[in-house]
């Protein structure tokens, strides 16, 4: 009896998408405190998260077409990618909202009585 599943190749898009999304999630957690003071730190996780999403979707499509292994990795890349992009998007929305709410108070503080 030969194991046919063991002879199939692992899809590289699914694998790389998972790695990118995992790194994006780790950086999202590690860089979260810095993102408030260093806005450039937002672009690293979101770029990796979007890359993981794209590779995960393309890898999942290719796994379905070719029968390669890696369906679970592709799904994990998609889920992690959406979580990272969603969290960074929420962070950006909160920052914009905080800025807009503070704007009238900044105008009051600069007025001279």
C-alpha positions in Angstrom: 0.0 0.0 0.0 1.5 3.3 -1.0 0.4 6.5 0.6 -0.6 8.8 -2.3 -1.0 11.9 -0.1 2.6 11.7 0.9 3.9 11.9 -2.6 2.0 15.1 -3.5 4.0 18.3 -3.4 3.3 21.1 -0.9 1.9 24.2 -2.7 4.5 26.9 -2.4 2.0 29.8 -2.6 0.0 28.3 0.3 3.2 27.8 2.3 4.6 31.2 1.6 1.3 32.9 2.2 1.1 31.3 5.6 4.6 32.4 6.5 3.9 36.0 5.4 0.6 36.1 7.3 2.2 34.6 10.4 5.0 37.1 10.4 2.5 39.9 9.8 0.5 38.7 12.8 3.6 38.5 15.0 4.7 42.0 13.9 1.2 43.3 14.5 1.4 42.2 18.1 5.0 43.3 18.6 4.7 46.6 16.9 1.3 47.6 18.3 2.7 49.9 21.1 5.0 51.6 18.6 2.4 52.2 16.0 1.0 55.1 17.9 4.3 56.9 17.8 5.8 55.6 14.6 3.1 55.4 11.9 5.5 53.8 9.5 5.3 50.6 11.6 1.7 50.2 10.4 2.8 49.6 6.8 5.0 46.6 7.5 2.3 44.3 9.0 -0.4 45.4 6.6 1.9 44.9 3.6 2.8 41.4 4.8 -0.8 40.7 5.7 -2.1 41.6 2.2 0.7 39.6 0.6 -0.3 36.6 2.8 -3.9 37.1 1.8 -3.2 37.2 -1.9 -0.8 34.2 -1.8 -3.3 32.3 0.4 -6.2 32.8 -2.1 -4.0 32.0 -5.1 -2.6 28.9 -3.3 -6.0 27.7 -2.4 -7.2 28.0 -6.0 -4.1 26.2 -7.2 -4.5 23.4 -4.5 -8.0 22.8 -5.7 -6.9 22.6 -9.4 -3.8 20.6 -9.0 -4.5 18.4 -6.0 -1.3 19.5 -4.2 -1.1 19.6 -0.4 -1.4 22.8 1.5 -5.1 23.5 1.7 -4.9 24.1 5.4 -2.0 26.4 5.1 -3.8 28.4 2.4 -6.9 28.8 4.6 -4.7 29.7 7.6 -3.0 32.4 5.5 -6.3 33.8 4.4 -7.7 33.9 8.0 -4.5 35.4 9.5 -4.3 37.9 6.6 -7.8 39.1 7.2 -7.3 39.4 10.9 -4.1 41.4 10.5 -5.6 43.7 7.9 -8.7 44.2 10.0 -6.8 45.0 13.2 -4.5 47.5 11.4 -7.5 49.0 9.7 -9.3 49.3 13.1 -6.2 50.9 14.5 -6.0 53.5 11.7 -9.8 54.2 12.1 -9.3 54.8 15.8 -6.4 57.1 15.2 -8.3 59.1 12.6 -11.3 59.4 14.9 -9.2 60.5 17.9 -7.5 63.1 15.7 -10.9 64.4 14.4 -12.3 64.5 18.0 -9.2 66.4 19.3 -9.1 68.9 16.5 -11.7 71.3 17.9 -9.9 71.3 21.3 -6.6 72.1 19.6 -8.2 75.1 18.0 -9.5 76.3 21.5 -6.0 75.8 23.0 -4.3 78.0 20.4 -6.8 81.0 20.8 -5.4 83.9 22.8 -7.8 85.4 25.3 
